[in-house]
Amino acid sequence: AFFASPTVERTCPEAKCGCRYATVLAAVETPPRALLLHLKRFQPLPSGDGWRKSAAPVRIEPELDLTPFLAAGTAKATYALRAIVRHHGRSLVGGHYTAECLVAPELAEDGAGVSA
């Protein structure tokens, strides 16, 4: 939704143009070397007086391609998943975090490539 291109009504600054509508375009001009994503999993309660954690599953692919969101002329941008941090708990004020990180197989004790 962040990169959606909505059409908005605007008055064109050039009087002769006559245009009233414009398309807003959001794009990444310089992709970062490393990318960190924070998925906010808390939703406001219908009453408006608190928050709850979403139980909806999140599917995470091993590779993320941001190329479709880059500005024209920008090189390809793909990112490989290296780690996940998970929150265990039902509220914003309680719970704990665990991390799962990929490790080069030659560095992992069991050779599996995953460290917790």
C-alpha positions as CSV (number, residue, x, y, z in Angstrom):
1,A,0.0,0.0,0.0
2,F,2.9,2.4,0.7
3,F,4.0,2.3,-3.0
4,A,0.4,2.5,-4.4
5,S,0.0,5.3,-7.0
6,P,-3.2,7.1,-6.1
7,T,-4.8,9.7,-8.3
8,V,-5.3,13.0,-6.6
9,E,-7.2,16.1,-7.6
10,R,-4.9,19.2,-7.7
11,T,-5.1,22.5,-9.4
12,C,-2.3,22.8,-12.0
13,P,0.1,25.7,-11.4
14,E,0.2,26.3,-15.1
15,A,-3.0,28.1,-16.0
16,K,-3.0,27.0,-19.7
17,C,-2.7,23.3,-18.8
18,G,-6.2,22.7,-17.5
19,C,-5.1,19.5,-15.7
20,R,-7.0,18.7,-12.5
21,Y,-5.7,15.2,-11.7
22,A,-2.2,13.9,-11.0
23,T,-0.8,10.5,-10.1
24,V,1.4,10.3,-7.0
25,L,4.4,8.1,-7.5
26,A,6.6,6.8,-4.7
27,A,9.8,5.0,-5.6
28,V,13.2,4.1,-4.0
29,E,16.0,6.1,-5.7
30,T,18.9,4.5,-3.9
31,P,18.3,1.1,-2.3
32,P,20.2,0.5,0.9
33,R,23.0,-2.1,1.1
34,A,21.2,-3.9,3.9
35,L,17.4,-3.8,4.5
36,L,15.6,-4.1,7.9
37,L,11.9,-4.5,7.9
38,H,9.7,-4.1,11.0
39,L,6.3,-5.7,10.7
40,K,3.9,-4.0,13.1
41,R,1.7,-6.8,14.3
42,F,-0.5,-4.8,16.7
43,Q,-3.9,-3.5,15.8
44,P,-6.1,-1.0,17.7
45,L,-9.0,-2.4,19.6
46,P,-12.5,-1.5,18.1
47,S,-13.1,0.4,21.4
48,G,-10.1,2.6,20.7
49,D,-8.7,2.1,24.2
50,G,-5.9,-0.4,23.6
51,W,-4.1,-2.7,21.2
52,R,-4.1,-6.4,20.3
53,K,-1.6,-8.6,18.6
54,S,-2.6,-9.9,15.2
55,A,-2.7,-13.7,15.0
56,A,-2.6,-13.7,11.2
57,P,0.2,-15.7,9.7
58,V,3.0,-13.9,7.9
59,R,4.7,-15.7,5.0
60,I,8.3,-14.7,4.6
61,E,10.2,-15.6,1.4
62,P,14.0,-16.3,1.5
63,E,14.5,-13.5,-1.0
64,L,12.9,-10.1,-1.4
65,D,13.0,-8.3,-4.7
66,L,12.5,-4.5,-4.5
67,T,13.2,-3.9,-8.1
68,P,9.6,-3.1,-9.0
69,F,9.6,-0.3,-6.4
70,L,12.8,1.4,-7.7
71,A,13.0,4.7,-9.6
72,A,13.6,4.4,-13.3
73,G,17.2,3.8,-14.2
74,T,18.1,2.3,-10.8
75,A,19.9,-1.0,-10.7
76,K,18.2,-4.2,-9.4
77,A,17.8,-4.6,-5.7
78,T,17.3,-8.0,-4.1
79,Y,17.8,-9.0,-0.5
80,A,18.4,-12.4,1.0
81,L,16.8,-13.2,4.4
82,R,19.5,-13.4,7.1
83,A,17.6,-13.2,10.4
84,I,14.2,-13.0,12.0
85,V,13.4,-11.6,15.4
86,R,10.1,-12.8,16.9
87,H,8.0,-11.4,19.7
88,H,6.3,-14.1,21.9
89,G,3.5,-12.7,24.0
90,R,0.0,-11.3,23.6
91,S,0.5,-7.6,24.5
92,L,2.7,-4.6,24.0
93,V,3.8,-4.7,27.6
94,G,4.6,-8.4,28.0
95,G,6.4,-11.2,26.3
96,H,9.9,-11.9,25.1
97,Y,11.9,-11.9,21.9
98,T,13.9,-14.7,20.2
99,A,16.1,-14.5,17.1
100,E,16.8,-17.0,14.3
101,C,19.9,-16.1,12.3
102,L,21.5,-17.8,9.3
103,V,25.1,-18.7,9.8
104,A,27.5,-19.8,7.1
105,P,27.4,-23.7,7.2
106,E,31.2,-23.9,7.8
107,L,30.7,-21.8,11.0
108,A,27.7,-23.7,12.4
109,E,28.4,-26.5,14.8
110,D,25.9,-28.9,13.3
111,G,26.4,-27.7,9.7
112,A,22.7,-26.7,9.5
113,G,23.3,-23.0,9.0
114,V,20.7,-21.8,11.6
115,S,21.6,-20.4,15.0
116,A,19.1,-19.5,17.7
